[in-house]
Amino acid sequence: MPELIALHTTPAPHRLAVIAERAFCQRIARLAVRSLYAELALYPKPGLVSFVDNGSHTDMTAATFLRSMFALRRYFLNITHAGMRDAPFHVLKRLGIDAEARMLRATAGINTHRGAIFCLGMLCAAIGRCHASGAALTAGRVHATLLDGWGRELGAHSGATDTQSNGIRARSAYAASGAREEGARGFPSVFHIGLPALRRTLAAGRGIREARIDALFALMAHISDTNVYHRGGLDGAMTVRRQARAFVARGGTASPDWEARARACHRDFVAARLSPGGAADLLGAACLLQAVTVD
């Protein structure tokens, strides 16, 4: 009610600007949630939870992810709005911490989207800041805005070790880079690996499902995924990268037998309990950029 009263008593041009700003934030939040849903719905997706099966996980199902997504809707709206207002990094970080707490309440303590909260949240902030500046929403502009606005703080954040998460333990044990180092550099794998793979497949005339599969395997072949190191150690990480690179080398979804090979990879990952959750988070981010950017 106070918000409605405030809108009612402000001058008409300003009121229209506030309404437009909120509509933009709502749109970006919807697209962020849809991107997470797109990742969840994708199949075959080696070792990862989908609507078909639980992949390598015994502690979570597709329903767990849906509850998490529902809990994150307002977070994506708020962090987009904070980005439009050029909020400092500590404000964005607090929004992320609060969102993680809501996620854990919704999932009874299961980490479904911690990486996505960080990655998609920072991208939403950069998209908001870029939009507020009047710049065109191109991938390059969003990337530059992210680094210009919060690059130094992201770099400092990557070195923090105050939380003993599985990812941090894997990073320490195996010198794996993981999500924090991706964030420190402005998520280059999203902009230079995932998004281009999506666009190449679509430009070749194949569908969005095939594009997302190609993007996922390209990311698996490229990144150092602490989720994989945590579950499978160095051997597991090498298995993921080797199989993903073989899939890409065969032409990805351009190969007639791509689905059979992706299913076989899924079975191998489940048998070895491997789950490339970091690549899945980055795929969600690439899907968001594909939906938002105009280039």
Backbone as CSV, one residue per row, in Angstrom:
resi,resn,N_x,N_y,N_z,CA_x,CA_y,CA_z,C_x,C_y,C_z
1,MET,0.808,-1.214,0.000,0.000,0.000,0.000,0.846,1.272,0.000
2,PRO,1.885,1.422,0.839,2.714,2.632,0.776,3.291,2.852,-0.611
3,GLU,3.674,1.761,-1.305,4.226,1.893,-2.637,3.182,2.460,-3.591
4,LEU,1.927,1.991,-3.456,0.857,2.489,-4.308,0.583,3.961,-4.032
5,ILE,0.590,4.331,-2.763,0.366,5.727,-2.403,1.465,6.602,-2.969
6,ALA,2.716,6.115,-2.860,3.845,6.886,-3.372,3.706,7.101,-4.873
7,LEU,3.322,6.053,-5.595,3.133,6.188,-7.029,2.016,7.174,-7.350
8,HIS,0.957,7.143,-6.544,-0.215,7.969,-6.808,0.074,9.453,-6.597
9,THR,1.031,9.730,-5.716,1.300,11.134,-5.357,2.507,11.716,-6.093
10,THR,3.210,10.916,-6.882,4.349,11.445,-7.639,3.875,12.026,-8.965
11,PRO,4.634,12.974,-9.520,4.262,13.556,-10.808,4.129,12.485,-11.887
12,ALA,3.254,12.715,-12.851,2.927,11.704,-13.852,4.147,11.196,-14.616
13,PRO,5.062,12.062,-15.138,6.215,11.535,-15.879,7.083,10.611,-15.027
14,HIS,7.307,11.013,-13.784,8.115,10.170,-12.906,7.388,8.859,-12.603
15,ARG,6.093,8.953,-12.410,5.307,7.755,-12.119,5.405,6.764,-13.276
16,LEU,5.330,7.267,-14.503,5.443,6.398,-15.672,6.832,5.772,-15.755
17,ALA,7.852,6.540,-15.387,9.214,6.009,-15.401,9.373,4.887,-14.377
18,VAL,8.766,5.074,-13.193,8.837,4.042,-12.152,8.127,2.776,-12.610
19,ILE,6.969,2.944,-13.239,6.215,1.787,-13.736,7.014,1.050,-14.805
20,ALA,7.641,1.797,-15.716,8.438,1.181,-16.778,9.643,0.445,-16.205
21,GLU,10.262,1.048,-15.187,11.421,0.428,-14.549,11.038,-0.889,-13.897
22,ARG,9.917,-0.864,-13.188,9.470,-2.088,-12.529,9.096,-3.159,-13.561
23,ALA,8.459,-2.757,-14.655,8.089,-3.713,-15.697,9.331,-4.371,-16.294
24,PHE,10.392,-3.569,-16.490,11.632,-4.122,-17.021,12.216,-5.149,-16.047
25,CYS,12.271,-4.800,-14.767,12.817,-5.719,-13.763,12.002,-7.005,-13.691
26,GLN,10.688,-6.895,-13.779,9.836,-8.078,-13.767,10.107,-8.968,-14.973
27,ARG,10.316,-8.337,-16.129,10.605,-9.112,-17.343,11.920,-9.871,-17.204
28,ILE,12.948,-9.205,-16.718,14.250,-9.866,-16.579,14.154,-10.990,-15.541
29,ALA,13.426,-10.764,-14.451,13.259,-11.810,-13.434,12.545,-13.023,-14.024
30,ARG,11.505,-12.785,-14.825,10.800,-13.906,-15.457,11.733,-14.678,-16.379
31,LEU,12.535,-13.965,-17.143,13.465,-14.623,-18.066,14.544,-15.404,-17.313
32,ALA,14.979,-14.887,-16.175,15.975,-15.607,-15.371,15.400,-16.927,-14.870
33,VAL,14.173,-16.888,-14.350,13.542,-18.123,-13.865,13.295,-19.082,-15.027
34,ARG,12.848,-18.560,-16.157,12.634,-19.412,-17.324,13.923,-20.057,-17.796
35,SER,15.032,-19.358,-17.657,16.323,-19.915,-18.051,16.716,-21.075,-17.137
36,LEU,16.457,-20.922,-15.849,16.707,-22.033,-14.925,15.786,-23.212,-15.233
37,TYR,14.550,-22.903,-15.601,13.609,-23.972,-15.969,14.084,-24.672,-17.248
38,ALA,14.584,-23.903,-18.206,15.073,-24.487,-19.453,16.200,-25.473,-19.182
39,GLU,17.090,-25.114,-18.267,18.184,-26.033,-17.901,17.630,-27.283,-17.249
40,LEU,16.678,-27.132,-16.345,16.096,-28.289,-15.661,15.396,-29.215,-16.650
41,ALA,14.660,-28.645,-17.589,13.845,-29.438,-18.510,14.667,-30.141,-19.589
42,LEU,15.909,-29.731,-19.766,16.732,-30.296,-20.835,17.071,-31.759,-20.549
43,TYR,17.066,-32.588,-21.600,17.428,-34.006,-21.486,17.765,-34.516,-22.887
44,PRO,18.764,-35.413,-23.008,19.634,-35.995,-21.973,20.740,-35.028,-21.565
45,LYS,20.977,-35.011,-20.279,21.846,-34.008,-19.660,22.729,-34.744,-18.659
46,PRO,23.948,-35.122,-19.035,24.746,-36.089,-18.276,24.881,-35.808,-16.782
47,GLY,24.380,-36.728,-15.988,24.538,-36.693,-14.538,23.661,-35.717,-13.801
48,LEU,22.847,-34.946,-14.514,22.103,-33.850,-13.901,20.625,-34.172,-13.743
49,VAL,20.000,-33.501,-12.794,18.580,-33.694,-12.522,17.749,-33.136,-13.675
50,SER,16.719,-33.889,-14.073,15.773,-33.432,-15.089,14.393,-33.972,-14.715
51,PHE,13.413,-33.724,-15.566,12.093,-34.295,-15.340,12.054,-35.792,-15.650
52,VAL,13.091,-36.310,-16.316,13.143,-37.723,-16.665,13.679,-38.558,-15.512
53,ASP,14.763,-38.085,-14.897,15.341,-38.807,-13.760,16.159,-37.837,-12.909
54,ASN,16.732,-38.358,-11.829,17.474,-37.524,-10.884,18.975,-37.495,-11.161
55,GLY,19.390,-38.064,-12.288,20.801,-38.061,-12.613,21.622,-38.761,-11.546
56,SER,22.710,-38.141,-11.142,23.616,-38.722,-10.144,23.220,-38.391,-8.712
57,HIS,22.035,-37.798,-8.528,21.651,-37.283,-7.214,20.619,-38.177,-6.521
58,THR,20.828,-38.365,-5.242,19.850,-39.080,-4.420,19.130,-38.137,-3.460
59,ASP,19.585,-36.890,-3.389,19.051,-35.949,-2.407,18.135,-34.899,-3.014
60,MET,17.936,-34.928,-4.333,17.111,-33.892,-4.957,16.413,-34.440,-6.197
61,THR,15.282,-33.830,-6.521,14.501,-34.188,-7.696,14.156,-32.909,-8.456
62,ALA,13.459,-33.068,-9.571,13.011,-31.894,-10.314,12.115,-31.018,-9.444
63,ALA,11.306,-31.642,-8.583,10.425,-30.875,-7.705,11.228,-29.989,-6.754
64,THR,12.384,-30.468,-6.306,13.245,-29.653,-5.446,13.698,-28.397,-6.186
65,PHE,14.060,-28.563,-7.443,14.494,-27.415,-8.243,13.352,-26.444,-8.487
66,LEU,12.158,-26.949,-8.707,11.016,-26.072,-8.935,10.711,-25.236,-7.695
67,ARG,10.800,-25.841,-6.520,10.585,-25.078,-5.280,11.631,-23.989,-5.140
68,SER,12.862,-24.311,-5.494,13.944,-23.332,-5.424,13.685,-22.173,-6.381
69,MET,13.306,-22.473,-7.607,13.020,-21.416,-8.588,11.924,-20.483,-8.100
70,PHE,10.890,-21.059,-7.533,9.772,-20.257,-7.019,10.266,-19.291,-5.947
71,ALA,11.201,-19.760,-5.114,11.730,-18.934,-4.027,12.653,-17.825,-4.528
72,LEU,13.178,-17.958,-5.746,14.167,-16.999,-6.250,13.583,-15.908,-7.133
73,ARG,12.294,-15.951,-7.407,11.716,-14.989,-8.351,11.947,-13.544,-7.915
74,ARG,11.651,-13.232,-6.677,11.792,-11.853,-6.213,13.259,-11.434,-6.159
75,TYR,14.141,-12.365,-5.885,15.578,-12.042,-5.874,16.019,-11.495,-7.221
76,PHE,15.643,-12.156,-8.297,16.068,-11.700,-9.617,15.477,-10.327,-9.938
77,LEU,14.265,-10.073,-9.506,13.673,-8.750,-9.691,14.458,-7.704,-8.904
78,ASN,14.727,-7.994,-7.638,15.401,-7.011,-6.779,16.823,-6.721,-7.220
79,ILE,17.542,-7.753,-7.677,18.939,-7.506,-8.043,19.020,-6.798,-9.396
80,THR,18.045,-7.022,-10.270,17.992,-6.238,-11.511,17.755,-4.770,-11.184
81,HIS,16.835,-4.524,-10.258,16.547,-3.156,-9.839,17.770,-2.521,-9.175
82,ALA,18.470,-3.289,-8.349,19.681,-2.763,-7.708,20.729,-2.404,-8.753
83,GLY,20.854,-3.230,-9.801,21.783,-2.917,-10.873,21.410,-1.645,-11.601
84,MET,20.118,-1.423,-11.818,19.667,-0.195,-12.462,20.043,1.031,-11.636
85,ARG,20.075,0.868,-10.320,20.430,1.975,-9.430,21.932,2.034,-9.149
86,ASP,22.711,1.201,-9.874,24.169,1.198,-9.724,24.581,0.884,-8.285
87,ALA,23.929,-0.108,-7.704,24.202,-0.474,-6.309,25.625,-1.016,-6.164
88,PRO,26.291,-0.739,-5.060,27.628,-1.294,-4.829,27.569,-2.807,-4.623
89,PHE,28.735,-3.435,-4.753,28.786,-4.898,-4.713,28.273,-5.452,-3.392
90,HIS,28.533,-4.769,-2.287,28.101,-5.321,-0.994,26.579,-5.412,-0.913
91,VAL,25.870,-4.541,-1.622,24.402,-4.623,-1.656,23.971,-5.842,-2.465
92,LEU,24.602,-6.048,-3.610,24.280,-7.221,-4.432,24.604,-8.512,-3.685
93,LYS,25.724,-8.501,-2.978,26.116,-9.688,-2.213,25.093,-10.003,-1.131
94,ARG,24.581,-8.997,-0.449,23.581,-9.204,0.587,22.297,-9.767,-0.010
95,LEU,21.901,-9.268,-1.183,20.724,-9.819,-1.850,20.933,-11.302,-2.168
96,GLY,22.147,-11.651,-2.603,22.449,-13.042,-2.911,22.435,-13.927,-1.677
97,ILE,22.981,-13.424,-0.575,22.984,-14.197,0.677,21.553,-14.445,1.152
98,ASP,20.728,-13.412,1.071,19.323,-13.568,1.465,18.601,-14.551,0.546
99,ALA,18.910,-14.496,-0.748,18.279,-15.418,-1.704,18.697,-16.856,-1.424
100,GLU,19.968,-17.044,-1.069,20.427,-18.392,-0.746,19.702,-18.931,0.479
101,ALA,19.467,-18.079,1.455,18.725,-18.516,2.643,17.301,-18.918,2.277
102,ARG,16.660,-18.162,1.379,15.305,-18.529,0.939,15.314,-19.838,0.167
103,MET,16.326,-20.018,-0.676,16.460,-21.266,-1.408,16.559,-22.454,-0.455
104,LEU,17.410,-22.340,0.543,17.622,-23.444,1.476,16.366,-23.727,2.299
105,ARG,15.610,-22.693,2.626,14.335,-22.935,3.320,13.363,-23.680,2.414
106,ALA,13.339,-23.306,1.151,12.401,-23.921,0.205,12.768,-25.367,-0.102
107,THR,14.048,-25.703,-0.019,14.503,-27.045,-0.406,14.887,-27.906,0.798
108,ALA,14.573,-27.450,1.997,14.932,-28.178,3.226,16.446,-28.391,3.319
109,GLY,17.193,-27.364,2.964,18.636,-27.395,3.151,19.447,-27.913,1.978
110,ILE,18.805,-28.205,0.861,19.518,-28.760,-0.297,19.956,-27.626,-1.225
111,ASN,21.223,-27.672,-1.630,21.772,-26.643,-2.513,21.433,-26.966,-3.965
112,THR,20.418,-26.338,-4.484,20.041,-26.526,-5.881,20.628,-25.448,-6.780
113,HIS,20.672,-24.207,-6.306,20.962,-23.082,-7.189,21.971,-22.089,-6.620
114,ARG,22.881,-22.526,-5.746,23.833,-21.557,-5.184,24.657,-20.893,-6.287
115,GLY,25.172,-21.685,-7.208,25.952,-21.106,-8.299,25.128,-20.202,-9.187
116,ALA,23.881,-20.590,-9.439,23.004,-19.785,-10.288,22.632,-18.473,-9.611
117,ILE,22.475,-18.492,-8.297,22.188,-17.255,-7.571,23.300,-16.243,-7.811
118,PHE,24.527,-16.700,-7.760,25.677,-15.821,-7.985,25.755,-15.376,-9.444
119,CYS,25.746,-16.350,-10.356,25.987,-16.055,-11.763,24.821,-15.297,-12.396
120,LEU,23.623,-15.846,-12.336,22.479,-15.171,-12.949,22.151,-13.876,-12.217
121,GLY,22.386,-13.845,-10.910,22.135,-12.620,-10.166,23.022,-11.482,-10.642
122,MET,24.319,-11.747,-10.799,25.224,-10.697,-11.268,24.901,-10.291,-12.704
123,LEU,24.485,-11.253,-13.526,24.097,-10.898,-14.894,22.835,-10.035,-14.898
124,CYS,21.884,-10.341,-14.030,20.685,-9.506,-13.930,21.060,-8.083,-13.523
125,ALA,21.971,-7.952,-12.566,22.411,-6.616,-12.141,23.067,-5.875,-13.308
126,ALA,23.916,-6.575,-14.062,24.587,-5.937,-15.202,23.594,-5.559,-16.289
127,ILE,22.605,-6.414,-16.527,21.564,-6.103,-17.513,20.788,-4.866,-17.079
128,GLY,20.458,-4.788,-15.777,19.754,-3.621,-15.257,20.575,-2.352,-15.400
129,ARG,21.862,-2.432,-15.064,22.744,-1.251,-15.161,22.898,-0.815,-16.611
130,CYS,23.043,-1.791,-17.501,23.184,-1.501,-18.923,21.920,-0.821,-19.455
131,HIS,20.765,-1.339,-19.097,19.491,-0.765,-19.542,19.324,0.667,-19.024
132,ALA,19.669,0.875,-17.758,19.516,2.204,-17.165,20.416,3.234,-17.838
133,SER,21.540,2.775,-18.372,22.465,3.699,-19.039,21.994,4.070,-20.445
134,GLY,20.992,3.367,-20.949,20.498,3.616,-22.292,21.232,2.861,-23.374
135,ALA,22.186,2.009,-22.981,22.958,1.246,-23.964,22.135,0.081,-24.495
136,ALA,22.436,-0.322,-25.720,21.783,-1.499,-26.295,22.199,-2.739,-25.519
137,LEU,21.262,-3.655,-25.345,21.540,-4.875,-24.588,22.195,-5.917,-25.487
138,THR,23.444,-5.671,-25.829,24.239,-6.667,-26.536,25.044,-7.464,-25.510
139,ALA,25.478,-8.660,-25.905,26.265,-9.479,-24.984,27.557,-8.761,-24.590
140,GLY,28.221,-8.154,-25.563,29.460,-7.445,-25.259,29.260,-6.285,-24.305
141,ARG,28.160,-5.558,-24.481,27.879,-4.424,-23.613,27.554,-4.893,-22.194
142,VAL,26.782,-5.973,-22.068,26.458,-6.504,-20.743,27.728,-6.970,-20.046
143,HIS,28.615,-7.643,-20.781,29.871,-8.122,-20.193,30.726,-6.948,-19.718
144,ALA,30.857,-5.945,-20.568,31.650,-4.770,-20.193,31.041,-4.055,-18.989
145,THR,29.732,-3.979,-18.946,29.048,-3.326,-17.828,29.292,-4.079,-16.532
146,LEU,29.261,-5.390,-16.603,29.524,-6.217,-15.422,30.926,-5.960,-14.881
147,LEU,31.905,-5.942,-15.768,33.292,-5.744,-15.334,33.545,-4.308,-14.892
148,ASP,32.980,-3.364,-15.620,33.168,-1.956,-15.248,32.526,-1.645,-13.901
149,GLY,31.359,-2.219,-13.659,30.627,-1.895,-12.439,31.144,-2.591,-11.200
150,TRP,31.491,-3.888,-11.343,31.810,-4.664,-10.138,32.995,-5.596,-10.322
151,GLY,33.810,-5.366,-11.364,34.913,-6.272,-11.665,35.920,-6.401,-10.541
152,ARG,36.309,-5.277,-9.942,37.312,-5.323,-8.869,36.787,-6.094,-7.668
153,GLU,35.525,-5.850,-7.293,34.938,-6.535,-6.141,34.745,-8.020,-6.426
154,LEU,34.400,-8.369,-7.674,34.273,-9.779,-8.036,35.614,-10.483,-7.919
155,GLY,36.676,-9.800,-8.314,38.001,-10.373,-8.177,38.368,-10.627,-6.723
156,ALA,38.042,-9.677,-5.857,38.318,-9.861,-4.428,37.453,-10.966,-3.841
157,HIS,36.212,-11.049,-4.308,35.287,-12.073,-3.812,35.789,-13.470,-4.145
158,SER,36.458,-13.622,-5.291,36.926,-14.950,-5.706,37.988,-15.491,-4.765
159,GLY,38.695,-14.603,-4.066,39.739,-15.055,-3.160,39.265,-15.331,-1.749
160,ALA,38.009,-14.991,-1.461,37.496,-15.195,-0.102,37.296,-16.677,0.173
161,THR,37.669,-17.102,1.356,37.542,-18.525,1.723,36.863,-18.678,3.070
162,ASP,35.930,-17.805,3.374,35.299,-17.833,4.686,34.201,-18.873,4.783
163,THR,33.780,-19.440,3.655,32.722,-20.443,3.663,33.300,-21.765,3.198
164,GLN,33.227,-22.784,4.033,33.771,-24.087,3.664,32.743,-24.908,2.890
165,SER,32.439,-24.459,1.688,31.520,-25.189,0.827,32.263,-26.329,0.142
166,ASN,31.509,-27.241,-0.483,32.138,-28.319,-1.244,33.008,-27.757,-2.353
167,GLY,32.548,-26.671,-2.991,33.310,-26.071,-4.068,34.647,-25.537,-3.600
168,ILE,34.662,-24.880,-2.446,35.912,-24.319,-1.924,36.869,-25.436,-1.518
169,ARG,36.331,-26.509,-0.939,37.198,-27.639,-0.584,37.804,-28.266,-1.842
170,ALA,36.987,-28.411,-2.893,37.503,-28.980,-4.140,38.539,-28.058,-4.759
171,ARG,38.297,-26.754,-4.694,39.250,-25.798,-5.238,40.585,-25.918,-4.515
172,SER,40.547,-26.074,-3.209,41.766,-26.180,-2.424,42.503,-27.487,-2.709
173,ALA,41.752,-28.584,-2.826,42.375,-29.893,-2.992,42.936,-30.104,-4.395
174,TYR,42.247,-29.555,-5.425,42.619,-29.885,-6.801,43.039,-28.668,-7.633
175,ALA,43.129,-27.501,-7.002,43.446,-26.272,-7.734,42.445,-26.035,-8.860
176,ALA,41.200,-26.436,-8.612,40.135,-26.211,-9.590,39.641,-24.780,-9.449
177,SER,39.278,-24.160,-10.555,38.889,-22.749,-10.495,37.458,-22.585,-10.014
178,GLY,36.480,-23.093,-10.743,35.104,-23.052,-10.286,34.422,-21.712,-10.478
179,ALA,33.239,-21.587,-9.839,32.347,-20.457,-10.078,32.952,-19.136,-9.633
180,ARG,33.706,-19.131,-8.534,34.239,-17.859,-8.043,35.230,-17.251,-9.024
181,GLU,36.089,-18.097,-9.600,37.043,-17.574,-10.567,36.336,-17.152,-11.852
182,GLU,35.295,-17.896,-12.246,34.478,-17.468,-13.383,33.915,-16.070,-13.103
183,GLY,33.377,-15.893,-11.908,32.809,-14.602,-11.540,33.845,-13.504,-11.510
184,ALA,35.047,-13.821,-11.056,36.113,-12.811,-10.965,36.445,-12.231,-12.328
185,ARG,36.247,-13.025,-13.376,36.568,-12.574,-14.733,35.308,-12.203,-15.522
186,GLY,34.194,-12.066,-14.817,32.966,-11.667,-15.494,32.300,-12.789,-16.251
187,PHE,32.477,-14.039,-15.791,31.861,-15.222,-16.388,32.190,-15.358,-17.885
188,PRO,33.476,-15.398,-18.222,33.855,-15.472,-19.641,33.322,-16.717,-20.345
189,SER,33.175,-17.816,-19.617,32.681,-19.037,-20.265,31.250,-18.885,-20.753
190,VAL,30.471,-18.053,-20.070,29.101,-17.789,-20.521,29.133,-17.017,-21.826
191,PHE,29.931,-15.961,-21.868,29.957,-15.061,-23.022,30.730,-15.633,-24.204
192,HIS,31.785,-16.408,-23.937,32.681,-16.840,-25.012,32.550,-18.315,-25.377
193,ILE,31.861,-19.108,-24.542,31.695,-20.534,-24.823,30.213,-20.898,-24.946
194,GLY,29.462,-20.690,-23.877,28.065,-21.123,-23.852,27.174,-20.395,-24.841
195,LEU,27.188,-19.059,-24.794,26.323,-18.281,-25.675,26.684,-18.469,-27.152
196,PRO,27.960,-18.426,-27.541,28.278,-18.686,-28.950,27.851,-20.076,-29.414
197,ALA,27.965,-21.088,-28.539,27.525,-22.434,-28.927,26.025,-22.459,-29.175
198,LEU,25.268,-21.816,-28.306,23.823,-21.697,-28.521,23.528,-21.069,-29.882
199,ARG,24.180,-19.967,-30.151,23.891,-19.211,-31.371,24.337,-19.952,-32.629
200,ARG,25.461,-20.659,-32.557,25.928,-21.406,-33.734,24.924,-22.479,-34.133
201,THR,24.414,-23.197,-33.147,23.468,-24.272,-33.456,22.175,-23.713,-34.011
202,LEU,21.688,-22.638,-33.436,20.467,-22.016,-33.952,20.699,-21.475,-35.359
203,ALA,21.855,-20.868,-35.594,22.165,-20.336,-36.924,22.270,-21.446,-37.961
204,ALA,22.630,-22.641,-37.504,22.733,-23.788,-38.417,21.373,-24.398,-38.723
205,GLY,20.320,-23.881,-38.091,18.975,-24.351,-38.392,18.454,-25.433,-37.476
206,ARG,19.218,-25.782,-36.440,18.722,-26.770,-35.486,17.952,-26.052,-34.380
207,GLY,17.211,-26.816,-33.577,16.276,-26.229,-32.628,16.917,-25.809,-31.324
208,ILE,16.087,-25.224,-30.460,16.580,-24.700,-29.189,17.046,-25.819,-28.262
209,ARG,16.397,-26.983,-28.315,16.867,-28.104,-27.482,18.276,-28.503,-27.880
210,GLU,18.506,-28.658,-29.185,19.837,-29.011,-29.664,20.849,-27.919,-29.312
211,ALA,20.448,-26.668,-29.410,21.348,-25.566,-29.084,21.776,-25.631,-27.618
212,ARG,20.848,-25.938,-26.748,21.182,-26.014,-25.321,22.067,-27.214,-25.017
213,ILE,21.827,-28.340,-25.688,22.704,-29.498,-25.520,24.121,-29.150,-25.965
214,ASP,24.258,-28.532,-27.128,25.591,-28.156,-27.619,26.278,-27.186,-26.663
215,ALA,25.519,-26.239,-26.131,26.105,-25.282,-25.189,26.564,-25.978,-23.911
216,LEU,25.754,-26.911,-23.406,26.123,-27.628,-22.185,27.403,-28.429,-22.384
217,PHE,27.482,-29.177,-23.478,28.684,-29.984,-23.713,29.906,-29.098,-23.962
218,ALA,29.725,-27.977,-24.638,30.839,-27.054,-24.833,31.352,-26.529,-23.498
219,LEU,30.446,-26.210,-22.590,30.845,-25.736,-21.268,31.521,-26.849,-20.462
220,MET,30.970,-28.062,-20.512,31.577,-29.192,-19.813,32.989,-29.455,-20.315
221,ALA,33.194,-29.268,-21.619,34.513,-29.512,-22.206,35.524,-28.448,-21.816
222,HIS,35.029,-27.289,-21.400,35.912,-26.137,-21.212,36.218,-25.807,-19.754
223,ILE,35.205,-25.838,-18.895,35.382,-25.261,-17.559,35.995,-26.257,-16.577
224,SER,36.525,-25.705,-15.508,36.992,-26.488,-14.366,35.873,-26.467,-13.332
225,ASP,35.151,-27.576,-13.219,33.902,-27.623,-12.453,34.153,-28.232,-11.069
226,THR,34.076,-27.406,-10.037,34.349,-27.919,-8.689,33.305,-28.934,-8.243
227,ASN,32.092,-28.881,-8.801,31.098,-29.908,-8.484,31.608,-31.290,-8.893
228,VAL,32.234,-31.352,-10.054,32.764,-32.627,-10.553,33.952,-33.073,-9.720
229,TYR,34.863,-32.142,-9.408,36.019,-32.502,-8.577,35.563,-33.006,-7.209
230,HIS,34.548,-32.373,-6.638,34.055,-32.789,-5.326,33.549,-34.224,-5.358
231,ARG,32.840,-34.580,-6.417,32.231,-35.906,-6.491,33.173,-36.977,-7.030
232,GLY,34.020,-36.594,-7.992,34.811,-37.616,-8.679,36.307,-37.431,-8.655
233,GLY,36.770,-36.377,-7.976,38.202,-36.134,-7.934,38.771,-35.825,-9.299
234,LEU,40.096,-35.938,-9.422,40.761,-35.616,-10.677,40.334,-36.557,-11.800
235,ASP,40.189,-37.838,-11.488,39.765,-38.797,-12.515,38.378,-38.459,-13.041
236,GLY,37.480,-38.088,-12.140,36.133,-37.723,-12.558,36.131,-36.493,-13.438
237,ALA,36.940,-35.505,-13.074,37.015,-34.285,-13.875,37.568,-34.578,-15.260
238,MET,38.546,-35.432,-15.333,39.111,-35.799,-16.632,38.096,-36.567,-17.473
239,THR,37.293,-37.412,-16.836,36.253,-38.157,-17.548,35.233,-37.211,-18.163
240,VAL,34.783,-36.242,-17.377,33.799,-35.281,-17.875,34.358,-34.512,-19.059
241,ARG,35.555,-34.007,-18.918,36.130,-33.197,-19.995,36.384,-34.045,-21.245
242,ARG,36.883,-35.265,-21.051,37.175,-36.135,-22.200,35.900,-36.484,-22.967
243,GLN,34.845,-36.866,-22.240,33.608,-37.254,-22.921,32.946,-36.051,-23.583
244,ALA,32.988,-34.916,-22.923,32.385,-33.713,-23.510,33.136,-33.291,-24.761
245,ARG,34.457,-33.343,-24.720,35.240,-32.964,-25.890,35.007,-33.928,-27.049
246,ALA,34.837,-35.207,-26.738,34.553,-36.181,-27.792,33.206,-35.896,-28.445
247,PHE,32.213,-35.531,-27.636,30.885,-35.191,-28.163,30.976,-33.977,-29.084
248,VAL,31.697,-32.955,-28.657,31.854,-31.738,-29.461,32.624,-32.042,-30.743
249,ALA,33.682,-32.854,-30.637,34.516,-33.164,-31.796,33.747,-33.921,-32.867
250,ARG,32.737,-34.702,-32.454,31.907,-35.432,-33.413,30.846,-34.548,-34.060
251,GLY,30.851,-33.260,-33.750,29.885,-32.351,-34.350,28.719,-32.012,-33.454
252,GLY,28.734,-32.503,-32.203,27.625,-32.207,-31.300,26.314,-32.708,-31.858
253,THR,25.299,-31.877,-31.814,23.972,-32.307,-32.263,23.837,-32.312,-33.782
254,ALA,24.886,-31.927,-34.501,24.865,-32.073,-35.956,25.067,-33.526,-36.369
255,SER,25.588,-34.332,-35.441,25.800,-35.748,-35.726,24.474,-36.502,-35.610
256,PRO,24.164,-37.398,-36.548,22.875,-38.103,-36.507,22.642,-38.915,-35.231
257,ASP,23.708,-39.401,-34.624,23.552,-40.242,-33.426,23.786,-39.467,-32.134
258,TRP,23.638,-38.125,-32.175,23.992,-37.314,-31.009,23.202,-37.711,-29.769
259,GLU,21.917,-37.997,-29.924,21.103,-38.274,-28.735,21.520,-39.582,-28.068
260,ALA,21.823,-40.609,-28.870,22.290,-41.875,-28.301,23.599,-41.676,-27.551
261,ARG,24.475,-40.857,-28.117,25.764,-40.614,-27.449,25.581,-39.797,-26.177
262,ALA,24.670,-38.842,-26.193,24.402,-38.056,-24.985,23.787,-38.935,-23.895
263,ARG,22.904,-39.845,-24.280,22.315,-40.767,-23.298,23.375,-41.697,-22.715
264,ALA,24.269,-42.174,-23.555,25.347,-43.039,-23.059,26.248,-42.283,-22.085
265,CYS,26.523,-41.043,-22.395,27.312,-40.203,-21.494,26.582,-40.018,-20.164
266,HIS,25.292,-39.813,-20.227,24.476,-39.674,-19.018,24.589,-40.929,-18.155
267,ARG,24.474,-42.092,-18.775,24.569,-43.348,-18.004,25.952,-43.485,-17.360
268,ASP,26.984,-43.121,-18.108,28.340,-43.211,-17.548,28.508,-42.284,-16.348
269,PHE,27.997,-41.072,-16.451,28.130,-40.107,-15.360,27.351,-40.568,-14.134
270,VAL,26.164,-41.105,-14.344,25.360,-41.586,-13.211,26.079,-42.739,-12.522
271,ALA,26.649,-43.644,-13.303,27.365,-44.783,-12.717,28.547,-44.319,-11.887
272,ALA,29.191,-43.240,-12.300,30.351,-42.708,-11.579,29.978,-41.612,-10.587
273,ARG,28.687,-41.307,-10.448,28.168,-40.267,-9.551,28.705,-38.873,-9.903
274,LEU,28.911,-38.610,-11.172,29.419,-37.311,-11.610,28.258,-36.391,-11.966
275,SER,28.361,-35.139,-11.554,27.294,-34.170,-11.815,27.908,-32.808,-12.122
276,PRO,27.953,-32.408,-13.395,28.561,-31.131,-13.769,27.635,-29.946,-13.499
277,GLY,27.368,-29.714,-12.223,26.434,-28.655,-11.846,26.925,-27.263,-12.189
278,GLY,28.240,-27.058,-12.206,28.766,-25.747,-12.590,28.442,-25.426,-14.034
279,ALA,28.588,-26.409,-14.916,28.240,-26.212,-16.324,26.746,-25.946,-16.471
280,ALA,25.930,-26.623,-15.656,24.478,-26.408,-15.709,24.130,-24.967,-15.327
281,ASP,24.775,-24.434,-14.300,24.526,-23.042,-13.903,24.907,-22.080,-15.026
282,LEU,26.044,-22.330,-15.657,26.490,-21.454,-16.737,25.597,-21.579,-17.967
283,LEU,25.046,-22.775,-18.185,24.074,-22.929,-19.262,22.850,-22.062,-19.002
284,GLY,22.353,-22.069,-17.758,21.223,-21.204,-17.421,21.539,-19.748,-17.700
285,ALA,22.758,-19.332,-17.391,23.167,-17.947,-17.650,23.215,-17.657,-19.146
286,ALA,23.725,-18.616,-19.930,23.760,-18.434,-21.381,22.351,-18.341,-21.952
287,CYS,21.436,-19.134,-21.406,20.033,-19.066,-21.850,19.430,-17.693,-21.549
288,LEU,19.776,-17.117,-20.397,19.296,-15.795,-20.054,19.812,-14.758,-21.049
289,LEU,21.097,-14.796,-21.345,21.665,-13.850,-22.300,21.060,-14.016,-23.690
290,GLN,20.818,-15.260,-24.087,20.197,-15.520,-25.386,18.809,-14.879,-25.459
291,ALA,18.087,-14.909,-24.335,16.733,-14.347,-24.313,16.723,-12.824,-24.237
292,VAL,17.769,-12.233,-23.658,17.758,-10.793,-23.369,18.488,-9.972,-24.410
293,THR,19.620,-10.483,-24.899,20.479,-9.646,-25.747,19.963,-9.593,-27.183
294,VAL,20.352,-8.510,-27.878,19.802,-8.243,-29.200,20.799,-8.518,-30.336
295,ASP,22.040,-8.909,-30.000,23.017,-9.172,-31.062,23.052,-10.648,-31.405
